């Protein structure tokens, strides 16, 4: 088998300052000295004359599994043009009644002309070509020769643009990929000797679309029914479920102006926390709080969840941040080396016709490197006036080594034992732009957490927080 070399690094890499053009004109200010016309969407107006109109937006995308018969009954009683907000209200009641389940809740932040990204996914490698060992018989597994890797989970890329008429359009590139049937052998020996979790000729389910919506209005982006799984003998089949994807964009509320605690040129301390929280608790809170203030008010709510036992801090990282306008990178990672190829070994012939040949373990070939830990990259820009507000461009990720998958087995001493394996890395990632106040924990994104096997855990969400002091 392989020997993994683990090295731990904690580094702060400070890049040179990022130079760019001056701040662009406010895309919402079309007056040019004339009285401002009435706005069709009052949510896009500034909260007071002391703040500029919002150019940073919060984007919420929810994937919810609903019993299809319940959804169909509701749709029969409501006209096709019924607002998505009305359906979303009904779904929240079904969640409380156990007829619907939140599967993924993505919260991201961005502004005009820039993209945000949210990723909650694990990698899965799988063989695409096979060979056999010299001397091997039909009573042996095929040896994996070539590999491909795919991401299982959610990847969402959001962008915002103004139509020049004070309306903001938000575009979502949505990708979801799931493992269907993990093991398709077409071989009686393999069917009898494989174990749950072994991977061979896997099948996948995927949903992907690009959809555009208007800021300030909830929208239903997708309804897709899941395949009906056949019932086991003596049991009833599970109800068919429909996958609903809702989306809503709101301008991020401006905070109350207050004097900055430090001059703009001084270095600061940046801190991060990841919090695992009960998914339904988080979903209910978002519904009651709304998107406009979610980033600024999430931490007090999270403190209460931690005290009640429905949430816990899972990861933390802090480090020095350079001056405003300069890029800072923080890494706290563990390097994990693993075989990217497995080389065949010889087999020992069977002693007689009633026994199986003894196979030797495959040998590691070329190595690849994965990372286990936290990575933060950010560039802060000064807010307006003497306020302590900062506009932050950030990329924050967590990668977790979550076990390994088995792709072939060999016969040794009467047992079929694992041979070729590959590690599983579960990853959360957030990239975006938002405004935050110094000295305040600010929510910068949410996604799905993972269970001990590295699979998406629909019962728990993970919240990412940042703070600059």
C-alpha positions as CSV (number, residue, x, y, z in Angstrom):
1,X,0.0,0.0,0.0
2,X,1.1,3.7,-0.1
3,X,2.8,5.8,2.5
4,X,1.3,9.3,2.7
5,X,3.6,12.1,3.7
6,X,1.7,14.8,5.6
7,X,3.2,18.2,6.1
8,X,1.5,21.1,7.8
9,X,2.0,24.7,6.7
10,X,0.7,27.9,8.1
11,X,1.7,30.8,6.0
12,X,0.6,34.4,5.3
13,X,1.6,35.4,1.7
14,X,1.3,39.1,1.1
15,X,1.1,40.0,-2.6
16,X,1.9,43.4,-4.1
17,X,-0.9,46.1,-4.1
18,X,-3.6,45.7,-6.7
19,X,-3.9,48.8,-8.8
20,X,-7.0,49.6,-10.8
21,X,-9.2,52.3,-12.1
22,X,-11.0,54.8,-9.9
23,X,-14.4,53.8,-8.5
24,X,-17.0,53.7,-11.2
25,X,-20.0,56.0,-11.2
26,X,-23.0,54.8,-9.3
27,X,-25.0,52.7,-11.8
28,X,-28.2,53.6,-10.1
29,X,-27.7,57.4,-10.3
30,X,-29.3,58.4,-13.6
31,X,-30.5,61.9,-12.5
32,X,-27.4,64.0,-13.6
33,X,-28.7,66.9,-11.6
34,X,-32.4,66.4,-12.4
35,X,-35.0,65.3,-9.9
36,X,-34.9,61.5,-9.5
37,X,-37.9,59.7,-11.1
38,X,-40.0,57.3,-9.0
39,X,-38.4,53.9,-8.7
40,X,-40.3,50.8,-9.7
41,X,-38.4,48.8,-7.0
42,X,-38.1,50.7,-3.7
43,X,-35.8,48.0,-2.3
44,X,-33.1,49.4,-4.6
45,X,-33.1,52.8,-3.0
46,X,-30.5,53.9,-0.4
47,X,-31.6,53.7,3.2
48,X,-30.7,57.3,3.9
49,X,-29.1,60.3,2.2
50,X,-25.8,59.6,4.0
51,X,-25.2,56.4,2.1
52,X,-24.8,55.7,-1.6
53,X,-27.3,53.5,-3.4
54,X,-26.4,49.9,-2.8
55,X,-24.1,48.2,-5.4
56,X,-23.5,45.0,-3.4
57,X,-26.2,42.3,-3.5
58,X,-27.1,39.2,-1.5
59,X,-28.2,36.2,-3.6
60,X,-30.1,33.3,-2.0
61,X,-30.6,30.0,-3.9
62,X,-32.5,27.3,-2.2
63,X,-32.9,23.7,-3.4
64,X,-35.8,21.9,-1.6
65,X,-37.1,18.4,-2.0
66,X,-40.9,18.3,-1.9
67,X,-43.3,15.3,-2.1
68,X,-44.6,15.5,-5.7
69,X,-48.2,14.7,-4.9
70,X,-48.3,17.6,-2.3
71,X,-46.8,20.0,-4.8
72,X,-49.2,18.8,-7.6
73,X,-52.2,19.3,-5.4
74,X,-51.1,22.9,-4.6
75,X,-50.5,23.7,-8.2
76,X,-54.0,22.5,-9.2
77,X,-55.5,24.9,-6.7
78,X,-53.4,27.9,-7.8
79,X,-53.1,29.5,-11.2
80,X,-50.0,28.9,-13.3
81,X,-49.1,32.6,-13.0
82,X,-49.1,32.4,-9.2
83,X,-46.1,34.3,-7.7
84,X,-43.1,32.2,-6.7
85,X,-43.3,33.9,-3.3
86,X,-46.7,32.3,-2.6
87,X,-45.3,28.8,-3.4
88,X,-42.2,29.4,-1.3
89,X,-44.5,30.3,1.7
90,X,-46.4,27.0,1.1
91,X,-43.1,25.1,1.0
92,X,-42.0,26.4,4.3
93,X,-45.2,25.0,5.9
94,X,-44.5,21.6,4.2
95,X,-41.0,21.7,5.7
96,X,-42.6,22.1,9.2
97,X,-45.0,19.2,8.4
98,X,-42.2,16.9,7.2
99,X,-43.5,16.9,3.6
100,X,-40.4,18.8,2.3
101,X,-36.7,19.0,3.2
102,X,-34.1,21.7,2.5
103,X,-31.3,20.1,0.5
104,X,-29.0,23.0,-0.1
105,X,-29.0,26.7,0.9
106,X,-26.5,28.9,-1.0
107,X,-26.0,32.5,0.1
108,X,-23.5,34.6,-1.8
109,X,-22.6,38.3,-2.3
110,X,-21.5,40.3,-5.3
111,X,-21.8,43.5,-7.2
112,X,-22.4,44.9,-10.7
113,X,-19.9,43.4,-13.2
114,X,-18.4,40.8,-10.8
115,X,-19.2,37.2,-10.2
116,X,-19.7,35.2,-7.0
117,X,-19.3,31.4,-6.5
118,X,-20.5,28.9,-4.0
119,X,-19.3,25.3,-4.0
120,X,-20.4,22.4,-1.8
121,X,-19.0,19.3,-3.4
122,X,-16.8,16.2,-3.0
123,X,-14.5,14.8,-5.6
124,X,-15.0,11.3,-7.0
125,X,-12.4,9.5,-9.1
126,X,-13.5,6.5,-11.1
127,X,-11.8,4.2,-13.6
128,X,-12.5,4.4,-17.3
129,X,-10.1,1.8,-18.6
130,X,-9.1,-1.6,-17.2
131,X,-6.5,-4.3,-17.7
132,X,-5.7,-7.7,-16.2
133,X,-2.6,-8.9,-14.3
134,X,-0.3,-11.5,-16.0
135,X,-1.6,-14.9,-14.9
136,X,-4.9,-13.6,-13.8
137,X,-8.0,-15.7,-14.4
138,X,-11.7,-14.9,-14.7
139,X,-11.8,-15.3,-10.9
140,X,-10.2,-11.8,-10.4
141,X,-11.2,-8.2,-10.5
142,X,-10.1,-6.0,-13.5
143,X,-7.3,-3.6,-12.7
144,X,-8.0,0.2,-13.2
145,X,-5.8,1.7,-15.8
146,X,-7.1,5.2,-16.6
147,X,-9.1,7.6,-14.4
148,X,-11.5,10.5,-14.5
149,X,-12.6,12.8,-11.7
150,X,-16.0,14.6,-11.2
151,X,-17.4,16.8,-8.5
152,X,-20.5,15.5,-6.7
153,X,-22.6,18.3,-5.2
154,X,-23.5,21.9,-5.9
155,X,-21.6,24.6,-7.9
156,X,-23.3,28.0,-8.3
157,X,-21.9,31.0,-10.2
158,X,-23.9,34.2,-9.9
159,X,-23.5,37.6,-11.6
160,X,-25.3,40.9,-11.6
161,X,-25.8,43.6,-14.3
162,X,-27.8,46.8,-14.6
163,X,-30.0,47.3,-17.7
164,X,-29.3,51.0,-17.5
165,X,-32.8,51.7,-16.3
166,X,-32.2,51.2,-12.5
167,X,-33.2,47.5,-12.8
168,X,-30.7,44.8,-11.8
169,X,-30.7,41.4,-13.5
170,X,-29.1,38.5,-11.6
171,X,-27.9,35.5,-13.6
172,X,-27.3,32.1,-12.0
173,X,-25.3,29.2,-13.5
174,X,-26.5,26.2,-11.5
175,X,-24.9,22.8,-11.5
176,X,-25.8,19.8,-9.4
177,X,-24.2,16.3,-9.8
178,X,-25.1,13.2,-7.8
179,X,-23.9,9.6,-7.8
180,X,-26.7,7.3,-9.1
181,X,-25.7,3.7,-9.0
182,X,-22.1,3.3,-7.7
183,X,-21.5,-0.3,-8.8
184,X,-22.3,-1.7,-12.3
185,X,-20.1,-4.7,-12.8
186,X,-21.8,-7.0,-15.4
187,X,-19.8,-9.7,-13.7
188,X,-21.1,-12.4,-11.3
189,X,-17.8,-12.7,-9.4
190,X,-17.7,-8.9,-8.8
191,X,-21.3,-8.8,-7.8
192,X,-20.7,-11.4,-5.1
193,X,-17.4,-10.0,-3.8
194,X,-17.8,-6.2,-3.8
195,X,-18.7,-4.3,-0.6
196,X,-21.0,-1.3,-0.1
197,X,-19.2,1.8,-1.3
198,X,-17.0,0.1,-3.9
199,X,-16.9,2.1,-7.2
200,X,-17.1,0.4,-10.6
201,X,-18.7,1.9,-13.8
202,X,-20.7,4.4,-11.8
203,X,-23.8,6.2,-13.1
204,X,-24.6,9.9,-12.4
205,X,-27.6,12.2,-12.1
206,X,-27.1,15.9,-13.1
207,X,-29.1,19.1,-13.4
208,X,-27.7,22.2,-14.9
209,X,-29.2,25.5,-16.1
210,X,-28.6,29.2,-16.5
211,X,-31.4,31.5,-15.4
212,X,-31.8,35.2,-15.1
213,X,-34.1,37.0,-12.6
214,X,-34.8,40.5,-11.5
215,X,-33.5,41.8,-8.2
216,X,-36.1,42.1,-5.4
217,X,-38.5,39.4,-6.7
218,X,-38.4,35.7,-5.6
219,X,-38.3,33.3,-8.6
220,X,-38.8,29.6,-9.1
221,X,-35.9,28.5,-11.3
222,X,-36.6,24.7,-11.6
223,X,-39.0,21.9,-10.9
224,X,-37.6,18.5,-11.6
225,X,-39.0,15.2,-10.3
226,X,-36.6,12.6,-9.1
227,X,-36.7,9.0,-10.4
228,X,-38.9,6.7,-8.3
229,X,-36.8,4.1,-6.5
230,X,-38.2,0.6,-6.6
231,X,-39.3,-0.7,-3.2
232,X,-37.6,-3.6,-1.5
233,X,-39.5,-6.8,-1.1
234,X,-42.2,-6.4,1.5
235,X,-42.0,-2.6,1.7
236,X,-43.8,0.3,0.1
237,X,-42.0,2.6,-2.3
238,X,-41.0,6.0,-1.1
239,X,-43.1,8.9,-2.3
240,X,-41.8,10.5,-5.5
241,X,-40.0,13.8,-4.7
242,X,-39.8,17.0,-6.8
243,X,-36.6,19.1,-6.7
244,X,-37.5,22.8,-6.5
245,X,-34.9,25.6,-6.9
246,X,-35.9,29.1,-5.6
247,X,-33.8,32.2,-6.0
248,X,-33.9,35.7,-4.7
249,X,-31.6,38.8,-4.9
250,X,-31.7,41.8,-2.6
251,X,-29.4,44.8,-2.2
252,X,-27.2,44.4,0.9
253,X,-28.3,46.9,3.6
254,X,-25.9,49.7,4.4
255,X,-24.8,49.7,8.1
256,X,-25.1,52.7,10.4
257,X,-22.2,55.1,9.8
258,X,-19.6,55.2,12.6
259,X,-16.1,56.4,13.0
260,X,-13.4,53.9,11.8
261,X,-11.4,52.4,14.7
262,X,-8.1,52.6,12.8
263,X,-6.7,54.8,10.1
264,X,-7.3,53.4,6.6
265,X,-3.6,52.7,6.0
266,X,-2.9,50.6,9.1
267,X,-2.7,46.8,8.9
268,X,-5.6,44.9,10.5
269,X,-6.3,41.5,11.9
270,X,-8.6,39.3,9.8
271,X,-10.4,36.3,11.4
272,X,-12.6,33.5,10.0
273,X,-15.0,31.0,11.5
274,X,-17.0,28.2,10.0
275,X,-20.2,27.1,11.8
276,X,-22.1,23.9,11.4
277,X,-25.8,24.6,12.0
278,X,-29.1,22.7,11.8
279,X,-30.4,23.3,8.2
280,X,-34.0,23.9,9.1
281,X,-33.1,26.4,11.9
282,X,-31.0,28.4,9.4
283,X,-33.7,28.2,6.7
284,X,-36.4,29.5,9.2
285,X,-34.1,32.3,10.3
286,X,-33.5,33.5,6.7
287,X,-37.2,33.5,6.1
288,X,-37.9,35.7,9.1
289,X,-34.8,38.0,8.8
290,X,-34.7,38.6,5.0
291,X,-31.7,39.0,2.8
292,X,-31.0,42.7,3.2
293,X,-29.6,42.4,6.7
294,X,-28.7,38.7,6.8
295,X,-24.9,39.3,6.5
296,X,-24.8,41.7,9.4
297,X,-27.3,40.0,11.8
298,X,-26.4,36.4,11.4
299,X,-23.7,36.3,14.1
300,X,-26.0,37.2,17.0
301,X,-28.4,34.5,15.9
302,X,-25.6,32.0,15.5
303,X,-24.5,32.7,19.1
304,X,-27.9,31.7,20.3
305,X,-27.8,28.5,18.2
306,X,-24.4,27.6,19.6
307,X,-25.7,28.0,23.2
308,X,-28.8,25.9,22.4
309,X,-26.7,23.1,20.9
310,X,-28.1,23.5,17.3
311,X,-24.8,24.9,16.0
312,X,-21.1,24.6,16.7
313,X,-17.9,26.3,15.4
314,X,-15.9,23.7,13.4
315,X,-13.0,25.8,12.0
316,X,-11.1,29.0,12.8
317,X,-8.3,31.0,11.2
318,X,-6.8,34.4,12.0
319,X,-3.9,36.4,10.6
320,X,-2.5,39.8,9.8
321,X,-4.0,41.6,6.9
322,X,-2.0,44.2,4.9
323,X,-3.1,47.7,4.0
324,X,-6.3,48.4,2.2
325,X,-6.1,47.8,-1.5
326,X,-3.5,45.0,-1.1
327,X,-4.1,41.3,-1.4
328,X,-3.7,39.0,1.6
329,X,-3.5,35.2,1.6
330,X,-3.8,33.0,4.6
331,X,-3.2,29.2,4.4
332,X,-3.6,26.6,7.1
333,X,-3.4,23.4,5.2
334,X,-2.1,19.8,5.4
335,X,-0.6,18.3,2.3
336,X,-1.8,14.8,1.5
337,X,0.0,12.7,-1.1
338,X,-1.7,9.8,-2.8
339,X,-1.2,7.5,-5.8
340,X,-2.7,8.8,-9.0
341,X,-1.9,5.5,-10.7
342,X,-1.6,1.9,-9.5
343,X,0.8,-0.6,-11.1
344,X,0.0,-4.3,-11.5
345,X,1.7,-7.0,-9.5
346,X,2.0,-10.7,-10.3
347,X,-0.4,-13.3,-9.0
348,X,0.4,-16.6,-7.3
349,X,-1.3,-19.5,-9.2
350,X,-4.1,-21.5,-7.5
351,X,-3.0,-24.6,-5.6
352,X,-5.7,-26.7,-7.1
353,X,-8.9,-26.4,-9.2
354,X,-11.0,-25.8,-6.1
355,X,-9.1,-22.7,-4.9
356,X,-8.5,-19.2,-6.3
357,X,-5.2,-17.6,-7.2
358,X,-3.6,-15.4,-4.6
359,X,-3.0,-11.8,-5.9
360,X,-0.3,-9.4,-4.8
361,X,-1.2,-5.8,-3.9
362,X,-0.8,-3.2,-6.7
363,X,2.1,-0.8,-6.3
364,X,1.6,3.0,-6.2
365,X,2.6,4.8,-9.4
366,X,2.7,8.6,-9.9
367,X,1.7,10.7,-6.9
368,X,-0.6,13.7,-6.7
369,X,-1.1,16.2,-3.8
370,X,-4.3,17.2,-2.2
371,X,-4.9,19.7,0.6
372,X,-6.7,19.4,3.9
373,X,-7.5,22.7,5.6
374,X,-8.5,26.4,5.2
375,X,-7.4,28.9,2.5
376,X,-8.4,32.6,2.6
377,X,-7.6,35.2,-0.1
378,X,-9.0,38.8,0.2
379,X,-8.5,42.4,-1.0
380,X,-10.2,45.1,1.1
381,X,-11.1,48.5,-0.2
382,X,-12.1,51.6,1.8
383,X,-15.7,52.5,2.3
384,X,-17.0,56.1,1.9
385,X,-16.1,59.0,4.2
386,X,-15.0,58.3,7.8
387,X,-17.1,55.2,8.1
388,X,-15.6,52.0,9.3
389,X,-17.2,50.2,6.3
390,X,-15.0,48.1,4.0
391,X,-15.8,46.6,0.7
392,X,-14.1,43.2,0.6
393,X,-13.3,40.9,-2.4
394,X,-12.8,37.4,-1.0
395,X,-12.2,33.8,-1.8
396,X,-12.5,31.4,1.2
397,X,-12.3,27.6,1.0
398,X,-12.2,24.5,3.2
399,X,-11.1,21.1,2.0
400,X,-11.5,18.0,4.2
401,X,-10.0,14.6,3.7
402,X,-13.1,12.4,4.1
403,X,-11.9,8.9,3.6
404,X,-11.2,6.8,0.5
405,X,-13.1,4.8,-2.1
406,X,-12.3,1.2,-3.2
407,X,-12.0,0.5,-7.0
408,X,-10.6,-3.0,-7.0
409,X,-10.2,-6.0,-4.7
410,X,-7.8,-8.9,-4.6
411,X,-8.1,-12.4,-3.2
412,X,-5.7,-13.0,-0.2
413,X,-6.0,-15.7,2.4
414,X,-9.6,-16.5,1.6
415,X,-10.7,-12.8,1.8
416,X,-11.4,-10.2,-0.9
417,X,-9.5,-7.2,0.4
418,X,-9.2,-3.6,-1.0
419,X,-6.5,-3.0,-3.5
420,X,-6.6,0.2,-5.6
421,X,-8.1,3.2,-3.7
422,X,-8.4,6.9,-4.1
423,X,-9.0,9.6,-1.4
424,X,-12.2,11.7,-1.1
425,X,-11.9,15.4,-0.5
426,X,-15.0,17.4,0.5
427,X,-14.8,21.1,-0.3
428,X,-16.7,24.3,0.6
429,X,-15.8,27.4,-1.3
430,X,-17.1,31.0,-1.4
431,X,-16.0,33.8,-3.7
432,X,-17.6,37.2,-3.8
433,X,-17.8,40.9,-2.9
434,X,-19.6,42.4,0.0
435,X,-19.5,45.4,2.5
436,X,-18.7,44.8,6.1
437,X,-18.0,46.9,9.3
438,X,-14.8,46.6,11.2
439,X,-15.1,44.8,14.5
440,X,-18.2,42.9,13.5
441,X,-18.6,39.2,12.5
442,X,-20.1,39.2,9.0
443,X,-21.7,36.3,7.2
444,X,-20.0,35.9,3.8
445,X,-21.7,32.7,2.5
446,X,-23.5,29.5,3.3
447,X,-23.6,26.0,1.8
448,X,-24.0,22.3,2.6
449,X,-21.9,20.6,5.3
450,X,-20.7,17.0,4.9
451,X,-21.1,13.8,7.0
452,X,-18.3,11.6,8.2
453,X,-18.1,9.8,4.8
454,X,-17.7,13.1,2.9
455,X,-21.2,13.0,1.5
456,X,-23.5,16.1,1.5
457,X,-25.5,16.3,4.7
458,X,-28.9,17.8,4.0
459,X,-29.6,18.1,7.8
460,X,-26.8,20.6,8.3
461,X,-25.7,23.9,6.6
462,X,-22.2,25.5,7.0
463,X,-22.0,29.3,7.5
464,X,-18.8,31.2,6.7
465,X,-18.0,34.3,8.8
466,X,-15.3,37.0,8.5
467,X,-14.2,39.8,10.8
468,X,-11.7,42.6,10.4
469,X,-10.3,44.4,13.4
